[in-house]
Amino acid sequence: MTRSDDVNTLDPTDLKILLELIRDPRVQIGELSESLGIARNTAQSRMRRLVRSGVLNDGGREVDLEKVGYDVVGFVTLEVTHRELDGVIGSLRRIPQVLEVHEISGRGDLLCRVVATDTHNLQTALRSILRIKGVIRTETVLALHTHIPYRTEPLIGRLTDAETAGTAKRIKPQDSSPSPVSEAD
C-alpha cells in the first residue's frame, strides 16, 4: 500500500478513530464505538485494518504520521527573545505541525520537531513560526530517513537487567504534591 493509498482510504470514521486513540490510548473497543456512534464490530474491523495497513503501530495505539501523509520531517532551531519565551512556546503549541518543542543549550534556544505533507506545507508552517512575536530567526534541517525511531525498550531492558543483577537504582515514588506541569501542557 503506498502512502497515497493510505491517505485516500482513510475516511472521516478512520480519522475519528485515530483521534480518539491519540486522546486516550487505553480506550476499549466498546467505549470507542459508543463515543463515535458506530457498531462495535465496525470499530473493531476498522482498527484491524488500520493496524494491517501500518497506519497504527505499537499494538494499535501509535499513529504512523508518514502513512497518513505527513512524510516531511524537519528539526527547527529557533532563536528567541528571552522575555518572549513563554509566548513563543504558547504560539508554537497552536501550530498543528509542531510535534515537539525542547528548550536547548548551545546554538539556539528552542528545538522543534515539525512535520508536513510536502515542502510547501513545511514552508507554510515555517512562515507561521517566523511570524511569532519573539522569534528572531530559525534554522531548519530536514530528516531524510529515520534509522532509529523513538524508543524506550533498551532503557527499560537495561533497568530490568540491572534489577535482576541486584544493582538497579531505586526509583523514588512521586510525592503527592501537584505537578508544575498541567495536563493541558
BALOBA-1460 file (C-alpha; in Angstrom, 3 decimals):
// residues 185
<rec num="1" residu="m" x="0.000" y="0.000" z="0.000"/>
<rec num="2" residu="t" x="1.530" y="3.331" z="-0.994"/>
<rec num="3" residu="r" x="1.290" y="6.487" z="1.028"/>
<rec num="4" residu="s" x="-1.317" y="7.994" z="-1.270"/>
<rec num="5" residu="d" x="-3.379" y="4.798" z="-0.996"/>
<rec num="6" residu="d" x="-3.256" y="5.043" z="2.811"/>
<rec num="7" residu="v" x="-4.366" y="8.656" z="2.784"/>
<rec num="8" residu="n" x="-7.064" y="8.060" z="0.179"/>
<rec num="9" residu="t" x="-8.550" y="5.109" z="2.054"/>
<rec num="10" residu="l" x="-8.879" y="6.949" z="5.360"/>
<rec num="11" residu="d" x="-12.416" y="8.217" z="5.703"/>
<rec num="12" residu="p" x="-13.820" y="10.500" z="8.423"/>
<rec num="13" residu="t" x="-14.605" y="7.495" z="10.660"/>
<rec num="14" residu="d" x="-10.998" y="6.250" z="10.410"/>
<rec num="15" residu="l" x="-9.705" y="9.703" z="11.284"/>
<rec num="16" residu="k" x="-12.076" y="9.941" z="14.262"/>
<rec num="17" residu="i" x="-10.835" y="6.557" z="15.473"/>
<rec num="18" residu="l" x="-7.231" y="7.765" z="15.215"/>
<rec num="19" residu="l" x="-8.068" y="10.946" z="17.094"/>
<rec num="20" residu="e" x="-9.794" y="9.008" z="19.892"/>
<rec num="21" residu="l" x="-6.790" y="6.692" z="20.203"/>
<rec num="22" residu="i" x="-4.439" y="9.663" z="20.439"/>
<rec num="23" residu="r" x="-6.611" y="11.243" z="23.115"/>
<rec num="24" residu="d" x="-6.966" y="8.005" z="25.078"/>
<rec num="25" residu="p" x="-4.649" y="5.174" z="24.008"/>
<rec num="26" residu="r" x="-6.302" y="2.806" z="26.508"/>
<rec num="27" residu="v" x="-9.836" y="3.274" z="25.211"/>
<rec num="28" residu="q" x="-11.666" y="-0.023" z="24.863"/>
<rec num="29" residu="i" x="-13.423" y="-1.017" z="21.636"/>
<rec num="30" residu="g" x="-16.844" y="-0.722" z="23.305"/>
<rec num="31" residu="e" x="-16.115" y="2.795" z="24.543"/>
<rec num="32" residu="l" x="-14.693" y="3.744" z="21.146"/>
<rec num="33" residu="s" x="-17.757" y="2.519" z="19.274"/>
<rec num="34" residu="e" x="-20.080" y="4.254" z="21.721"/>
<rec num="35" residu="s" x="-18.267" y="7.603" z="21.607"/>
<rec num="36" residu="l" x="-18.198" y="7.559" z="17.792"/>
<rec num="37" residu="g" x="-21.726" y="6.221" z="17.375"/>
<rec num="38" residu="i" x="-20.651" y="3.198" z="15.346"/>
<rec num="39" residu="a" x="-21.174" y="-0.522" z="15.845"/>
<rec num="40" residu="r" x="-18.629" y="-2.388" z="17.962"/>
<rec num="41" residu="n" x="-17.815" y="-4.718" z="15.038"/>
<rec num="42" residu="t" x="-17.248" y="-1.706" z="12.795"/>
<rec num="43" residu="a" x="-14.824" y="-0.164" z="15.284"/>
<rec num="44" residu="q" x="-13.004" y="-3.471" z="15.684"/>
<rec num="45" residu="s" x="-12.702" y="-4.148" z="11.946"/>
<rec num="46" residu="r" x="-11.555" y="-0.566" z="11.300"/>
<rec num="47" residu="m" x="-8.891" y="-0.904" z="13.998"/>
<rec num="48" residu="r" x="-7.664" y="-4.190" z="12.471"/>
<rec num="49" residu="r" x="-7.470" y="-2.586" z="9.022"/>
<rec num="50" residu="l" x="-5.551" y="0.420" z="10.382"/>
<rec num="51" residu="v" x="-3.063" y="-1.902" z="12.094"/>
<rec num="52" residu="r" x="-2.681" y="-4.118" z="8.985"/>
<rec num="53" residu="s" x="-2.034" y="-1.099" z="6.762"/>
<rec num="54" residu="g" x="0.625" y="0.197" z="9.162"/>
<rec num="55" residu="v" x="-1.247" y="3.412" z="9.978"/>
<rec num="56" residu="l" x="-1.400" y="2.218" z="13.594"/>
<rec num="57" residu="n" x="1.702" y="0.765" z="15.247"/>
<rec num="58" residu="d" x="2.621" y="-0.346" z="18.737"/>
<rec num="59" residu="g" x="-0.300" y="-2.645" z="19.331"/>
<rec num="60" residu="g" x="-2.695" y="-0.315" z="17.533"/>
<rec num="61" residu="r" x="-2.085" y="2.794" z="19.627"/>
<rec num="62" residu="e" x="0.598" y="4.825" z="17.836"/>
<rec num="63" residu="v" x="-0.153" y="6.640" z="14.557"/>
<rec num="64" residu="d" x="2.451" y="6.455" z="11.785"/>
<rec num="65" residu="l" x="2.283" y="10.037" z="10.521"/>
<rec num="66" residu="e" x="4.066" y="9.131" z="7.295"/>
<rec num="67" residu="k" x="1.242" y="6.719" z="6.456"/>
<rec num="68" residu="v" x="-1.348" y="9.490" z="6.821"/>
<rec num="69" residu="g" x="0.551" y="11.899" z="4.592"/>
<rec num="70" residu="y" x="2.969" y="13.712" z="6.902"/>
<rec num="71" residu="d" x="6.200" y="12.351" z="5.460"/>
<rec num="72" residu="v" x="8.343" y="15.501" z="5.620"/>
<rec num="73" residu="v" x="10.105" y="15.857" z="8.986"/>
<rec num="74" residu="g" x="12.120" y="18.897" z="9.932"/>
<rec num="75" residu="f" x="14.035" y="19.912" z="13.026"/>
<rec num="76" residu="v" x="13.800" y="23.651" z="13.526"/>
<rec num="77" residu="t" x="16.147" y="25.553" z="15.822"/>
<rec num="78" residu="l" x="14.729" y="28.876" z="16.988"/>
<rec num="79" residu="e" x="16.498" y="31.870" z="18.427"/>
<rec num="80" residu="v" x="14.048" y="33.825" z="20.539"/>
<rec num="81" residu="t" x="13.903" y="36.953" z="22.634"/>
<rec num="82" residu="h" x="14.098" y="35.505" z="26.138"/>
<rec num="83" residu="r" x="11.419" y="37.721" z="27.628"/>
<rec num="84" residu="e" x="9.055" y="36.352" z="24.944"/>
<rec num="85" residu="l" x="9.955" y="32.671" z="25.508"/>
<rec num="86" residu="d" x="6.674" y="31.642" z="27.173"/>
<rec num="87" residu="g" x="4.645" y="33.404" z="24.494"/>
<rec num="88" residu="v" x="6.669" y="31.761" z="21.731"/>
<rec num="89" residu="i" x="6.084" y="28.318" z="23.267"/>
<rec num="90" residu="g" x="2.368" y="29.055" z="23.602"/>
<rec num="91" residu="s" x="2.188" y="30.100" z="19.956"/>
<rec num="92" residu="l" x="4.113" y="27.010" z="18.809"/>
<rec num="93" residu="r" x="1.590" y="24.870" z="20.674"/>
<rec num="94" residu="r" x="-1.140" y="26.225" z="18.358"/>
<rec num="95" residu="i" x="0.636" y="25.158" z="15.143"/>
<rec num="96" residu="p" x="-0.583" y="21.615" z="14.393"/>
<rec num="97" residu="q" x="2.576" y="20.566" z="12.511"/>
<rec num="98" residu="v" x="4.757" y="21.259" z="15.575"/>
<rec num="99" residu="l" x="5.041" y="17.892" z="17.335"/>
<rec num="100" residu="e" x="7.638" y="18.681" z="19.996"/>
<rec num="101" residu="v" x="9.386" y="21.718" z="21.469"/>
<rec num="102" residu="h" x="12.508" y="21.449" z="23.607"/>
<rec num="103" residu="e" x="14.406" y="24.257" z="25.304"/>
<rec num="104" residu="i" x="18.045" y="23.637" z="24.459"/>
<rec num="105" residu="s" x="21.540" y="24.761" z="25.320"/>
<rec num="106" residu="g" x="24.075" y="25.717" z="22.710"/>
<rec num="107" residu="r" x="23.206" y="27.344" z="19.442"/>
<rec num="108" residu="g" x="19.589" y="28.473" z="19.540"/>
<rec num="109" residu="d" x="17.020" y="28.475" z="22.304"/>
<rec num="110" residu="l" x="14.335" y="26.013" z="21.200"/>
<rec num="111" residu="l" x="14.377" y="22.873" z="19.075"/>
<rec num="112" residu="c" x="11.135" y="21.822" z="17.399"/>
<rec num="113" residu="r" x="10.203" y="18.690" z="15.509"/>
<rec num="114" residu="v" x="7.860" y="19.697" z="12.706"/>
<rec num="115" residu="v" x="6.047" y="17.513" z="10.169"/>
<rec num="116" residu="a" x="4.474" y="18.429" z="6.860"/>
<rec num="117" residu="t" x="2.752" y="16.816" z="3.894"/>
<rec num="118" residu="d" x="5.216" y="18.340" z="1.416"/>
<rec num="119" residu="t" x="7.760" y="21.148" z="1.184"/>
<rec num="120" residu="h" x="5.069" y="23.749" z="0.521"/>
<rec num="121" residu="n" x="3.224" y="22.686" z="3.674"/>
<rec num="122" residu="l" x="6.530" y="22.854" z="5.569"/>
<rec num="123" residu="q" x="7.171" y="26.341" z="4.219"/>
<rec num="124" residu="t" x="3.732" y="27.435" z="5.446"/>
<rec num="125" residu="a" x="4.498" y="26.070" z="8.918"/>
<rec num="126" residu="l" x="7.912" y="27.752" z="8.964"/>
<rec num="127" residu="r" x="6.386" y="31.082" z="7.961"/>
<rec num="128" residu="s" x="3.881" y="30.710" z="10.803"/>
<rec num="129" residu="i" x="6.781" y="30.116" z="13.180"/>
<rec num="130" residu="l" x="8.688" y="33.140" z="11.884"/>
<rec num="131" residu="r" x="5.620" y="35.369" z="12.411"/>
<rec num="132" residu="i" x="5.537" y="34.567" z="16.143"/>
<rec num="133" residu="k" x="6.382" y="37.582" z="18.262"/>
<rec num="134" residu="g" x="9.772" y="36.977" z="19.856"/>
<rec num="135" residu="v" x="11.201" y="34.643" z="17.201"/>
<rec num="136" residu="i" x="14.422" y="36.198" z="15.936"/>
<rec num="137" residu="r" x="15.490" y="33.566" z="13.429"/>
<rec num="138" residu="t" x="15.151" y="29.878" z="12.606"/>
<rec num="139" residu="e" x="17.308" y="27.200" z="11.065"/>
<rec num="140" residu="t" x="15.710" y="24.080" z="9.596"/>
<rec num="141" residu="v" x="17.275" y="20.694" z="8.964"/>
<rec num="142" residu="l" x="15.249" y="18.084" z="7.080"/>
<rec num="143" residu="a" x="15.289" y="14.441" z="8.136"/>
<rec num="144" residu="l" x="15.978" y="12.273" z="5.116"/>
<rec num="145" residu="h" x="15.439" y="8.918" z="6.803"/>
<rec num="146" residu="t" x="14.740" y="7.664" z="10.319"/>
<rec num="147" residu="h" x="17.184" y="4.894" z="11.165"/>
<rec num="148" residu="i" x="16.243" y="4.582" z="14.849"/>
<rec num="149" residu="p" x="12.725" y="5.762" z="15.725"/>
<rec num="150" residu="y" x="11.834" y="6.973" z="19.206"/>
<rec num="151" residu="r" x="12.274" y="4.052" z="21.558"/>
<rec num="152" residu="t" x="12.351" y="3.236" z="25.251"/>
<rec num="153" residu="e" x="12.728" y="-0.556" z="25.268"/>
<rec num="154" residu="p" x="16.567" y="-0.574" z="25.527"/>
<rec num="155" residu="l" x="16.479" y="1.691" z="28.587"/>
<rec num="156" residu="i" x="13.784" y="-0.277" z="30.368"/>
<rec num="157" residu="g" x="15.543" y="-3.514" z="29.400"/>
<rec num="158" residu="r" x="18.737" y="-2.169" z="30.914"/>
<rec num="159" residu="l" x="16.914" y="-1.340" z="34.148"/>
<rec num="160" residu="t" x="15.408" y="-4.833" z="34.163"/>
<rec num="161" residu="d" x="18.849" y="-6.400" z="33.671"/>
<rec num="162" residu="a" x="20.276" y="-4.251" z="36.470"/>
<rec num="163" residu="e" x="17.364" y="-5.178" z="38.761"/>
<rec num="164" residu="t" x="17.972" y="-8.836" z="38.045"/>
<rec num="165" residu="a" x="21.637" y="-8.346" z="38.934"/>
<rec num="166" residu="g" x="20.577" y="-6.515" z="42.105"/>
<rec num="167" residu="t" x="22.181" y="-3.204" z="41.182"/>
<rec num="168" residu="a" x="19.214" y="-1.180" z="39.959"/>
<rec num="169" residu="k" x="18.699" y="2.309" z="41.216"/>
<rec num="170" residu="r" x="15.530" y="2.570" z="43.181"/>
<rec num="171" residu="i" x="13.001" y="4.857" z="41.598"/>
<rec num="172" residu="k" x="11.697" y="7.352" z="44.109"/>
<rec num="173" residu="p" x="7.919" y="7.293" z="44.474"/>
<rec num="174" residu="q" x="6.383" y="10.519" z="43.287"/>
<rec num="175" residu="d" x="5.284" y="12.802" z="46.043"/>
<rec num="176" residu="s" x="1.655" y="13.782" z="46.283"/>
<rec num="177" residu="s" x="2.308" y="17.465" z="45.608"/>
<rec num="178" residu="p" x="0.760" y="18.790" z="42.408"/>
<rec num="179" residu="s" x="2.927" y="18.710" z="39.330"/>
<rec num="180" residu="p" x="4.088" y="22.090" z="37.991"/>
<rec num="181" residu="v" x="3.040" y="20.957" z="34.514"/>
<rec num="182" residu="s" x="-0.687" y="20.894" z="33.889"/>
<rec num="183" residu="e" x="-2.390" y="18.202" z="31.837"/>
<rec num="184" residu="a" x="-3.050" y="20.753" z="29.109"/>
<rec num="185" residu="d" x="0.730" y="21.044" z="28.527"/>
